[in-house]
């Protein structure tokens, strides 16, 4: 249990105009906006830029919820879940997918919460999840097994693409670039590999407790949360230029990236991070 939680947003306009130094403290003007407060234990978060919504999994409440990007109109769309953690959206397909630690499974539903389906079972500790809708695949991490798996979007044909990892948590895909990125709590690092598991690389090391990871492919950036150092970091997709953007947070976990050029939060520049933080 990580205490009472808040959903917060970090906008690109706050990051782009800031002067970041080489030290651990980043000078960021107005970087965090509280969106939804009084939650239980929110973990994974995803953004639907087409419909201007955020979705999140609350492990304590056993729910999947959503709200507008400004935090209004909160809805609990799925309940009665057993420790949901990661969440990913297939907006064109009208589906959301999530990992469920308690039932050791992956499930999906329509974006309004109807039509819940059980896709993959018999896992150990499924954590992060990411989708390749065009390729018809989903990818997920299993922290206890130290593995990354993939399957068809209906749960069939699942396979292990990487093993021998040390507590992998979140996962994000660069499908055009043929890469998957993940945080690895045990090695205190961020790593990547080809989508078939080959060509594994260490990108960013020396972290404390890396949790969430998200990609901004247009700008060639990766973002992560570090629960141990209570911070949000950023680097180039190859791991170079790593910097700390925000410090002094309270157990940040999930992070997502999206571009919404006409939303008030973006100030004519895209929103690039939706994070889960403690209040």
C-alpha positions as CSV (number, residue, x, y, z in Angstrom):
1,X,0.0,0.0,0.0
2,X,1.5,3.4,-1.0
3,X,-1.1,5.7,0.6
4,X,-3.6,8.1,-0.7
5,X,-2.9,9.0,-4.3
6,X,-3.3,11.8,-6.8
7,X,-3.3,11.9,-10.6
8,X,-1.3,14.7,-11.9
9,X,-0.3,16.0,-15.4
10,X,2.9,17.4,-16.7
11,X,2.6,19.5,-19.8
12,X,5.2,20.0,-22.5
13,X,5.0,23.8,-22.2
14,X,6.3,23.5,-18.6
15,X,9.2,21.3,-19.7
16,X,10.2,22.9,-22.9
17,X,10.8,26.3,-21.4
18,X,12.7,25.1,-18.4
19,X,16.5,25.3,-17.9
20,X,17.7,21.9,-16.8
21,X,21.1,21.6,-15.0
22,X,23.4,18.6,-14.7
23,X,22.5,18.1,-11.0
24,X,19.6,16.1,-9.5
25,X,17.4,19.2,-9.1
26,X,15.6,20.3,-12.2
27,X,14.3,23.9,-12.6
28,X,10.8,23.3,-13.9
29,X,8.2,26.1,-13.8
30,X,4.7,24.9,-12.9
31,X,5.4,21.3,-13.9
32,X,2.6,19.4,-12.0
33,X,-1.1,20.0,-12.1
34,X,-3.3,18.0,-9.8
35,X,-6.1,16.4,-11.8
36,X,-7.9,13.8,-9.6
37,X,-7.4,13.5,-5.8
38,X,-8.6,11.2,-3.1
39,X,-7.8,7.9,-4.9
40,X,-6.9,4.6,-3.4
41,X,-3.7,3.2,-4.9
42,X,-3.5,4.2,-8.6
43,X,-0.8,2.4,-10.6
44,X,-0.8,2.3,-14.4
45,X,-2.2,5.2,-16.5
46,X,-3.0,5.6,-20.2
47,X,-4.1,8.6,-22.3
48,X,-6.7,8.7,-25.0
49,X,-5.7,11.8,-27.0
50,X,-8.5,11.3,-29.6
51,X,-11.3,11.6,-26.9
52,X,-9.3,13.7,-24.5
53,X,-9.4,11.2,-21.6
54,X,-7.1,9.6,-19.2
55,X,-7.6,6.0,-17.8
56,X,-6.0,4.5,-14.7
57,X,-6.0,1.3,-12.7
58,X,-6.5,1.6,-8.9
59,X,-4.9,-1.4,-7.2
60,X,-6.5,-0.7,-3.8
61,X,-10.0,-0.1,-5.1
62,X,-9.9,-2.8,-7.7
63,X,-11.1,-0.5,-10.4
64,X,-10.4,1.0,-13.8
65,X,-11.5,4.6,-14.0
66,X,-11.4,7.4,-16.5
67,X,-11.7,11.2,-16.6
68,X,-11.3,14.1,-19.0
69,X,-7.8,15.4,-19.4
70,X,-8.6,18.3,-17.0
71,X,-9.7,15.7,-14.3
72,X,-13.4,16.4,-14.6
73,X,-16.1,13.8,-15.2
74,X,-14.5,10.9,-13.3
75,X,-16.1,7.5,-14.0
76,X,-15.3,4.1,-12.5
77,X,-15.9,2.0,-15.6
78,X,-14.8,-1.5,-14.3
79,X,-14.9,-2.7,-10.7
80,X,-14.4,-5.9,-8.7
81,X,-10.9,-6.4,-10.0
82,X,-8.0,-8.1,-8.1
83,X,-5.0,-5.8,-7.9
84,X,-5.0,-4.3,-11.4
85,X,-1.7,-2.7,-12.3
86,X,-0.8,-1.9,-15.9
87,X,-3.2,-0.5,-18.5
88,X,-3.1,0.1,-22.2
89,X,-5.6,1.4,-24.8
90,X,-6.5,0.4,-28.3
91,X,-8.7,3.4,-29.0
92,X,-9.4,2.6,-32.7
93,X,-10.4,-0.9,-31.7
94,X,-12.5,0.4,-28.8
95,X,-10.7,-1.7,-26.1
96,X,-8.7,-1.3,-23.0
97,X,-6.3,-4.0,-21.7
98,X,-4.9,-4.4,-18.2
99,X,-2.8,-6.7,-16.1
100,X,-4.2,-8.1,-12.9
101,X,-1.7,-9.2,-10.3
102,X,-4.2,-10.8,-7.9
103,X,-5.8,-13.1,-10.6
104,X,-2.4,-13.5,-12.4
105,X,-4.1,-12.6,-15.6
106,X,-4.6,-10.2,-18.5
107,X,-8.0,-9.0,-19.2
108,X,-9.7,-6.5,-21.6
109,X,-13.0,-4.6,-22.0
110,X,-14.6,-2.0,-24.1
111,X,-13.6,1.5,-23.3
112,X,-16.8,2.1,-21.4
113,X,-16.1,-0.9,-19.2
114,X,-18.6,-3.3,-20.8
115,X,-17.7,-6.7,-22.2
116,X,-15.0,-7.7,-19.8
117,X,-12.9,-10.7,-21.2
118,X,-10.3,-12.9,-19.6
119,X,-7.4,-13.2,-22.1
120,X,-4.4,-14.9,-20.5
121,X,-4.1,-16.7,-17.2
122,X,-1.6,-18.8,-15.3
123,X,0.9,-15.9,-15.0
124,X,2.8,-15.0,-11.8
125,X,3.1,-11.3,-11.4
126,X,2.0,-9.5,-14.6
127,X,2.9,-5.8,-14.4
128,X,3.2,-3.5,-17.4
129,X,1.4,-3.9,-20.7
130,X,1.8,-2.3,-24.1
131,X,0.0,-2.8,-27.4
132,X,0.8,-3.0,-31.1
133,X,-2.7,-2.9,-32.5
134,X,-1.6,-2.7,-36.1
135,X,0.5,-5.8,-35.6
136,X,-2.2,-7.5,-33.6
137,X,0.0,-8.0,-30.5
138,X,0.2,-7.2,-26.9
139,X,3.3,-7.3,-24.7
140,X,3.6,-7.6,-20.9
141,X,6.2,-7.9,-18.2
142,X,6.1,-10.5,-15.4
143,X,8.1,-9.2,-12.4
144,X,8.4,-12.5,-10.5
145,X,9.3,-14.6,-13.6
146,X,11.7,-11.9,-14.9
147,X,10.2,-12.2,-18.3
148,X,8.6,-10.2,-21.2
149,X,5.9,-12.0,-23.1
150,X,3.7,-11.2,-26.1
151,X,0.5,-12.7,-27.5
152,X,-2.2,-11.9,-30.1
153,X,-4.7,-9.3,-28.9
154,X,-7.2,-12.0,-28.2
155,X,-4.7,-13.7,-25.9
156,X,-3.9,-16.6,-28.2
157,X,-0.4,-17.6,-29.2
158,X,1.4,-16.2,-26.3
159,X,5.2,-16.6,-26.1
160,X,8.2,-15.5,-24.1
161,X,10.4,-13.1,-25.9
162,X,12.9,-12.3,-23.1
163,X,13.9,-14.0,-19.9
164,X,16.5,-13.7,-17.1
165,X,15.4,-10.1,-16.3
166,X,15.6,-8.7,-12.8
167,X,12.1,-7.4,-11.8
168,X,10.9,-5.8,-15.0
169,X,8.0,-3.4,-14.3
170,X,6.6,-1.2,-17.0
171,X,6.9,-1.6,-20.8
172,X,6.5,0.8,-23.8
173,X,6.8,0.1,-27.5
174,X,8.3,2.0,-30.4
175,X,6.7,-0.1,-33.1
176,X,8.0,1.9,-36.1
177,X,11.5,1.6,-34.7
178,X,11.0,-2.1,-33.9
179,X,11.9,-1.6,-30.2
180,X,10.5,-2.3,-26.8
181,X,11.6,-0.4,-23.7
182,X,11.1,-1.4,-20.0
183,X,12.1,-0.4,-16.5
184,X,14.0,-3.0,-14.5
185,X,13.7,-2.4,-10.8
186,X,16.3,-5.1,-9.8
187,X,19.1,-3.6,-12.0
188,X,17.9,0.0,-11.3
189,X,17.9,0.6,-15.0
190,X,16.0,1.2,-18.2
191,X,16.6,-1.2,-21.1
192,X,15.4,-1.9,-24.6
193,X,15.5,-4.7,-27.2
194,X,14.1,-5.5,-30.6
195,X,10.4,-6.6,-30.5
196,X,11.5,-10.2,-30.9
197,X,13.7,-9.9,-27.8
198,X,17.0,-9.7,-29.7
199,X,19.6,-7.0,-29.4
200,X,19.1,-6.1,-25.7
201,X,20.7,-2.8,-24.5
202,X,21.2,-1.0,-21.2
203,X,20.1,2.6,-21.7
204,X,19.9,4.4,-18.3
205,X,21.5,3.1,-15.1
206,X,22.1,4.2,-11.6
207,X,18.4,4.8,-10.9
208,X,16.8,4.0,-7.6
209,X,13.4,2.3,-8.1
210,X,12.3,2.8,-11.7
211,X,8.7,2.1,-12.3
212,X,6.8,3.7,-15.2
213,X,8.1,4.4,-18.7
214,X,6.6,6.3,-21.7
215,X,7.9,7.3,-25.1
216,X,7.5,10.5,-27.1
217,X,8.5,9.3,-30.5
218,X,8.1,12.6,-32.3
219,X,10.7,14.3,-30.1
220,X,12.8,11.1,-29.7
221,X,12.4,11.1,-25.9
222,X,11.7,8.5,-23.1
223,X,10.3,9.4,-19.7
224,X,10.3,7.4,-16.5
225,X,9.2,7.6,-12.9
226,X,11.5,6.6,-10.1
227,X,9.6,5.7,-7.0
228,X,12.7,5.5,-4.8
229,X,14.1,8.9,-5.7
230,X,10.6,10.3,-6.0
231,X,11.3,11.9,-9.4
232,X,10.5,11.9,-13.1
233,X,13.4,11.7,-15.6
234,X,13.9,12.0,-19.3
235,X,16.5,10.9,-21.9
236,X,16.9,10.5,-25.6
237,X,15.6,7.2,-26.9
238,X,19.2,5.8,-26.9
239,X,19.6,6.7,-23.2
240,X,21.9,9.7,-23.8
241,X,21.2,13.1,-22.3
242,X,19.5,11.7,-19.1
243,X,18.1,14.4,-16.9
244,X,15.9,14.7,-13.8
245,X,12.8,16.8,-14.6
246,X,10.9,16.9,-11.3
247,X,11.9,15.9,-7.8
248,X,10.1,15.9,-4.4
249,X,7.2,13.7,-5.5
250,X,5.6,11.0,-3.3
251,X,6.0,7.5,-4.8
252,X,5.4,8.3,-8.5
253,X,4.4,5.1,-10.4
254,X,2.7,5.2,-13.8
255,X,3.5,7.6,-16.6
256,X,2.0,8.0,-20.1
257,X,2.7,10.3,-23.1
258,X,0.4,11.8,-25.6
259,X,0.0,14.8,-27.9
260,X,-3.0,17.1,-27.8
261,X,-2.2,20.3,-29.5
262,X,-5.6,21.9,-29.1
263,X,-6.2,21.1,-25.4
264,X,-6.0,23.9,-22.8
265,X,-3.4,21.9,-20.8
266,X,-1.0,22.0,-23.8
267,X,-0.7,25.8,-24.3
268,X,-0.5,25.1,-28.0
269,X,2.3,22.5,-27.3
270,X,1.5,18.8,-26.7
271,X,0.9,17.3,-23.3
272,X,3.7,14.8,-22.8
273,X,3.2,13.2,-19.5
274,X,0.4,12.0,-17.3
275,X,1.8,10.6,-14.1
276,X,0.5,8.8,-11.1
277,X,1.8,10.4,-7.9
278,X,1.0,10.3,-4.2
279,X,-0.6,13.3,-2.6
